[in-house]
């Protein structure tokens, strides 16, 4: 493989991502309280910072993300409607105790499907999750089976749910797998619309006057039970808080500014109930992560379709032209702002190097693999943008070459040569035979004349013959 021309070094700046640790080239990450953390770029799905992301932990009310995701998907499939009136069954308070967050739903109470979604996400009502589970799954246990099956579909390998609300101590997951679940959930517009509501009023029902709830996510709600407006964050949206003594304070959220779009999973943090402090460090950690991400990362084009990156020699090319390879598409990636040119590596896999003119435009002849510090983050096909014509002086040579290299031409040529060889052999044999015949006739004529001469001499001498 012969490397002829590489992309400009300024165009080669790219990502140094790591699933297991913060990017080495980015500024040092802030000190964080959370035990299990993931910060991911939602535009690419790549993790740019993690801490104990694969450690098995309890999800607490983050479980409700999966519950509401399945509920929204059932509406999208047409199995249920948002205006459907749902009657709570006797199992609506299964697993709840006096300290469980709820909407105080009682058996026989009727709420719309939409209001049950609001209660589940905004109030974090475990009883509302039970009502949805019983309706969609036929029973709470049947719905839990659906939750576990959906987790597998999303690529989760250790996540397991025992209930739809996170109260069970047997629920388990990891920060990374909660990222996978949340990433899928927020891709559904109505899910995101529900979890991003700051305040909601649930109309009166047959068993309750109207209820007013405020989102527990202090990043988006000024009336959150966790610190009022002290944690409001510009650009934040969704998703869900969670707390149990086993899980600590948890928060999954998103934030978007100037084209950057992050999702943060922060689990196992300290707060009032488990550490007797007035600060809720799940929100503080999340804000620190977002501030770090927005300050230290930016999107850049690292490969551009207008920039040639490789050249190949072409036999019989007009004017000795080269086959110039360009990226088939632009590659725009999130990069640490302090990434240097030395961090970047561009490797080429060229499929064919012995090219013969003519070469068509738009043909794929290889790929460029972009990596930073040995981590591959993107591959782009390399194509010819312009055709390479065959030189006129070489055209007839090429035509003759193609003609005489055809099998049938070779076969006929061999046959012709054999016929010619046979003809020459026969001709030589004929000439030799004729020469021998003529020589024999000449010798015979000599002998005849000699005998005739002897006969005449004897007759003159008076021999009686």
WODA-V272171 format. One record per backbone hydrogen bond with DSSP energy under -0.5 kcal/mol. NH is the residue of the N-H (numbers start at 1). CO is the residue of the C=O. If there is no record, write none. Layout:
# WODA-V272171
NH;CO + NH;CO
This chain:
# WODA-V272171
3;1 + 4;2 + 11;8 + 12;8 + 12;9 + 13;10 + 18;47 + 23;48 + 26;23 + 35;267 + 36;267 + 37;51 + 38;265 + 39;49 + 40;263 + 41;46 + 42;40 + 42;261 + 43;261 + 44;41 + 45;41 + 46;41 + 48;39 + 49;39 + 51;37 + 55;52 + 57;173 + 62;59 + 63;60 + 64;61 + 65;62 + 66;62 + 66;63 + 67;63 + 68;64 + 69;65 + 70;66 + 71;67 + 72;68 + 73;69 + 74;70 + 75;71 + 76;72 + 77;73 + 78;75 + 79;74 + 80;74 + 84;81 + 86;84 + 86;111 + 88;86 + 88;109 + 92;89 + 93;90 + 94;91 + 96;93 + 100;97 + 108;88 + 109;106 + 111;86 + 111;109 + 113;84 + 114;82 + 116;112 + 117;113 + 118;114 + 119;115 + 120;116 + 121;117 + 122;118 + 123;118 + 125;119 + 126;101 + 126;124 + 129;125 + 130;126 + 131;127 + 132;128 + 133;129 + 134;130 + 135;131 + 136;132 + 137;133 + 138;134 + 143;139 + 144;140 + 145;141 + 146;142 + 147;143 + 148;144 + 149;145 + 150;146 + 151;147 + 152;148 + 153;149 + 154;150 + 155;152 + 156;151 + 160;172 + 171;168 + 172;160 + 173;57 + 176;53 + 178;174 + 179;175 + 180;176 + 181;177 + 182;178 + 183;179 + 184;180 + 185;181 + 186;182 + 187;183 + 187;184 + 188;185 + 189;187 + 192;188 + 193;189 + 194;190 + 195;191 + 196;192 + 197;194 + 200;213 + 202;200 + 202;211 + 203;201 + 205;208 + 211;202 + 213;200 + 215;198 + 216;122 + 218;216 + 220;217 + 221;217 + 224;221 + 227;225 + 228;224 + 230;227 + 232;229 + 233;219 + 236;233 + 237;254 + 240;252 + 242;250 + 244;248 + 248;244 + 249;269 + 250;242 + 251;266 + 252;240 + 253;264 + 254;237 + 254;238 + 255;262 + 256;235 + 257;260 + 260;257 + 262;255 + 263;40 + 264;253 + 265;38 + 266;251 + 266;264 + 267;36 + 268;247 + 269;249 + 275;271 + 276;271 + 276;272 + 277;271 + 281;270 + 281;279 + 283;280 + 284;280 + 285;281 + 286;282 + 287;283 + 288;284 + 289;285 + 290;286 + 291;287 + 292;288 + 293;289 + 294;290 + 295;291 + 296;292 + 297;293 + 298;335 + 300;333 + 302;300 + 302;331 + 303;331 + 307;304 + 308;306 + 309;325 + 310;325 + 312;323 + 315;355 + 317;314 + 318;389 + 320;317 + 321;318 + 323;312 + 324;322 + 325;310 + 325;323 + 326;383 + 327;304 + 327;307 + 328;381 + 331;303 + 332;330 + 333;300 + 333;331 + 335;298 + 335;333 + 337;296 + 339;336 + 343;340 + 344;341 + 345;371 + 347;345 + 347;369 + 349;367 + 350;348 + 351;349 + 351;365 + 352;365 + 355;313 + 355;353 + 357;315 + 358;388 + 359;388 + 362;384 + 363;360 + 365;363 + 365;382 + 366;382 + 367;349 + 368;380 + 369;347 + 370;368 + 370;378 + 371;345 + 372;375 + 373;343 + 375;372 + 376;374 + 377;370 + 378;370 + 380;368 + 382;366 + 383;326 + 384;363 + 385;324 + 385;383 + 388;359 + 389;387 + 391;316 + 394;391 + 395;391 + 395;392 + 396;392 + 398;394 + 399;395 + 400;396 + 401;397 + 402;398 + 403;399 + 404;400 + 405;401 + 406;403 + 410;406 + 411;407 + 412;408 + 413;409 + 414;410 + 415;411 + 416;412 + 417;413 + 418;414 + 419;415 + 420;416 + 421;417 + 422;418 + 423;419 + 424;420 + 425;421 + 426;422 + 427;423 + 428;424 + 429;425 + 430;426 + 431;427 + 432;428 + 433;429 + 434;430 + 435;431 + 436;432 + 437;433 + 438;434 + 439;435 + 440;436 + 441;437 + 442;438 + 443;439 + 444;440 + 445;441 + 446;442 + 447;443 + 448;444 + 449;445 + 450;446 + 451;447 + 452;448 + 453;449 + 454;450 + 455;451 + 456;452 + 457;453 + 458;454 + 459;455 + 460;456 + 461;457 + 462;459 + 463;458 + 465;463
